[in-house]
Amino acid sequence: MKHIFYSLVLILLFFSMSSCWKDDVLLEDGKSGDDVSTSLSLIQDNTPHTFNYGELPTLADKPIKVHYLLPSAGDVSRMPILFIFPGESRDADIHLEYFSSWAKKNRVMIFAFEFPVAYYPSTTEYILGGINKSQSNVGILAKASWNFNYVEAIFDAVKLLTKSIQTSYDMWGHSAGGQFVHRFCTFMETTHVNRAVAANSGWYTLPDAKESFPYGYKEITDVKWNKQLPRLLARNFYVQLGGNDTSTSGLNNKEGSVAQGSNRLERGKFYYTTSQSIAKNNGVSFNWKLSIVSGVGHEPEKMAKAAMEIFTY
């Protein structure tokens, strides 16, 4: 087993929770504890591990759990980085497993983000990135408090811990995770994301100033949209849809969501074509891609397999 020890002092704020949250807090011989300051290390041994991260001052009371796997073969400092975001069930461990064999073969570091229900009890808090706690245009928080901030923080930590030469990362999310991914790309102005894939999202936030949040960005004033809108539409961004994802079970049926279509497939197509029209009307580049996976429904493992063809290194 190879351990990669590089100095990174983290303040891990950790409260009493179920056993599924307590394992591998420090990733050092299975130790765990409360309010611990330690030098964290990542383990490069072809098997999954976890660490808890609560270093952001504005989110210190709402730490996240990161599941990861580092292929044992190869120079970890040169490996590409993929961030994975699970669906409503927050089963980051299972979503990590979908990519494990592929990651080992292709020598890719993979990290799956778990936003624990204990700290993020509603699906809304997850899929809206902490912009607010309700699917409305009220109660919008300052940008520093958005959960989206964890993504760049984890990228910085991974780079430091592995002495990575990578200047960017890729990201993939399915269902609720796809909602997190597309809104991260929409609202975060300074990022290092390269390819972003939002798979089978239930509904979308359009890049439209005329639409109220959460269906547009009308009330979000923390973002400089004159620069962010062209940046968003020029991204290497994929709307990934299952060709058979037409079930209405568990679908958001609020008026703003229904206006996007009657099922996930329709809504994804609507999001893509509407965004394409917005780019044209604003005279800016549109580099998104629509990827429809034939014969697949709301099935994260199959969608993950299809995404592997996008993430070529």
N, C-alpha and C positions, 0 to 999 in steps of 0.2 A: 504494500500500500504506500502510495506516495502522498505526502502532505505538502501543501504549499503554504508556507508561513511568511506572511508579509505583514508588517505592522499596520493595523488599522484599529484605533481605539473607538469602540462603540459604546454608547450608553444604552443598554437593553432594558427598556421598561416593560416589566412582565408581571402580570397579575394572576391570581389563582384562577385556573380554568380547568377544563377537562383534560384527560390524559393525552388526547390527540394533539393538544397545543404544547404540552410540557416536554416532549421529547426533543433531544438534540439542540437545546437552546444555545450552547456554546460550541457545539461540534467538536468538543475535546473529550474523548473517552466517555461519551454519553453523559457528561455532567450537565446539570441544569441548576437554575437558581433565580432569585428575585433581585431586581435592581442591581445587576452585576455590570461592572466595567471591566472589559477584558480585551485582549488582543484576539481577534477572530481569525480563523483560518478556514480555507476551503479544502476539501478532500478530493483528490484525483485518483479514483479507484474503480470507475465503471459502475458504481452503484449509487442509488439516490440518497441524498441527505437533505437536511433542512437547517435553516437558521432563522431567527426572529430579528426583525429590524424595526427600531423605533427611534431613530436618530434625528428625525426632522423636528425641530422645536415646536412648530405649530401643530404637529400630529403625534407628539411624544406619548400621549395617552391612548393612541390608537395604532399600536404596532401591527405590522403585517408579518406573515410567515412565508418564507421563500423556499420552495423545493427545488433542488438542483441536481445535476449530474455532470461530472467532468470526465470525458473519455480518458482512459488510462494511457492510451497510446498517443504519442505526439507531444509537441511543445505547446502547452496550454496558453502561453503568451501570444501565440499566433492563431489560436482557434477563433472562428466566428462566434458570435453571441446571439442566441435566440431567446426572446422573452415570450412566455406562454400565459394566456389568461383564460381560465375555465369558465363554465357557465354558471347559472344561478346556484347550483349545488356547492360551488366553491371547491370542488374536488380536484385541487391542483396536483395532487399526487398521481391520480389516474391520468390526467392530461399530460403530465411529464412522461409517463410510461408510454403513451402513444408515440412519442418522438425518440424514445431511448435507443432502440436498435439503430435507427437512422443516424442519431447523433454519434453513436460509437463508431459506426462505419465511416461517417463523413468528418469525424473529428470536430464536432460542434459543441460548444458549451450551451447547455439548456437550463433555463430558470423559469419555474412556474410560480406565479404570484397567487397567494391565498389571502384574501381580505376576510379575516375571521368574523363569523356571525356575532360573536361576543362584542366586537367593537363596531361592526358594520351590520346591524341587525336587519336592515331592509335591503331588498334587491336594488332599490332606487339609489341608495348611498353608494353602491358598487358601480352600477352602470352609468351614473352621472358623474362619476369621479369625485364625488363630494362637493360638487358645485352648490347643491342644496339637498335637503332631505325629503323633498316631495316633488312630484312631477308637476310643477307649476312654475310660474315666473316670480314667486315671492321667496324670501328667505335665502337669497343668493349670497354665498360667502365670498370673502376676499380670496384672491388667487393663491395666496400663501397657504391657505387651509385646504386646498383641493387635494384629494387623494392621488391625483395624477402626478403630483410631485415625487412620489415614491419611485417612479420609473427611472428618471434621470439619476436619482440618488443611488439606486441599486446599480445602475450602469457605472457610476463613478466608483462605487465600492468594489465592484467586480474588477474593474481596470486596475485599481490599486492593489488588490489582493493577488491578482494573477500577473501583474506587470504586463498587462495586455497592450499590444500595439494597435488594437482595433480602434477606429475612430467613429464607429457606428454600430448599431445593433438592429436586428430584425424583430418584428413582433407579430404574433398570431393570436387571435382570440375567437372563441366559438360561442354563439348565442349571447348570453349576458357578457361574456368576454369580448365578443365582437363589438358589442355596444361600447364597452370601455375603450377598445382600441380606436374605433372611429371618432369617438369624442376626444380622446387624447390627441389625436392628430388634428382635430378641429380647433381645440382651445389652447394647446400648449405651443407657445411661440418659439422657444429656444430648446431644441431637442437634437439628439444625435441619431434619430431613427432613420433607417434606410428604407427597407421594404416593410410595409405594414399590411396585414391581411385581416379583414373583418369578415368573419364567416357566420352566415345564418343569423344575423341580428334580428330581433323581434320588431324593432322600429328604430327610427333614426332622428338625429338632429341635423337638419338641412343647413348648408352653408348660405343661409338666407337671412338678411337683416330685417326683412319685413315680417318674418315669423317669430312669434314670441317663444321664449325658452319654455320647455325643452325641445320644441320642434324646430326652432331656429335660434339665432343668437341675438335677437333684438335687445334684450336686457343685459347682456354680458358686456360690461363697459371696461373690464380689466384687460381687454385685449385690443391691440392696435390693428383693427380690421383692414385698414388700407394696405397693410403689409402682409397680414396673416392670411387673408382670403386668397391672394395669388399664390402664396406659399403652400397653402393647403391643397389647392386645385392642381398644383404642379407636382405634388408628391408622387412617389413611387408607391401608389396605394391600390390595393385590390379589394373589390367587393366580391367575396366568394359566396356562392349560393348553391345549395343542393337543388338539383333539378326537380326533385320530388318533395321538397320541403313545403308542402301545401296544406298541412294540417293546421287547424285553427285552435288546437288544444293548448291552453296556457298562454294564449296570445293576448297582448295588451289591446283592449277594445275601447280605449278612450278615443274621443272624437279626433284628436290630432293624429293618432296612430292609424285609425281606420281610414283617414284621408289618404294615407300612403299606400293602401292596398288591403286586400282581404286576408292575405297570408304572408309568410316571410319571403317567399319567392317574389311575389308581386311588389312587396315593399322594398326589397333590395334593388329590383330593377328600377323602381320609381326613384329611389335615392340616387342611383347612378345617372339616370337620364336627366333628372332635375339638376344635379350638380354640373353635368355636362352643359346644359343650357345656361346655367348661371355663369359658367366660365366664358361661354361664347358671348353672352350679353355684356360681360365686363371686359371683353377683349384680352383675356389672359389665357395662358397655356392650360391644357387639361391633359394630364398624364395618367389618369386612373385607368384601371383595367377591370372589366367585368368577367369573372370566371365562374361559369356554371358547371357544376360537377354532375354529369348525367347519371341518372339512376340512384341518386343518393338523397335521402331525406334529412331529417334533423338528427344526424348521426356524427358526433364529433370525431370519432376514431377514423371514419372514412374521409371526413373533410380534412383531418390532419394529414392523412396519407396523400391526399391530392395536393395539399399545401407544400409537401416536400418537393414537388416538382417545380414549385415557384422558388424555393430557397435553394438555389444551386450555388456552390462555392468552388 
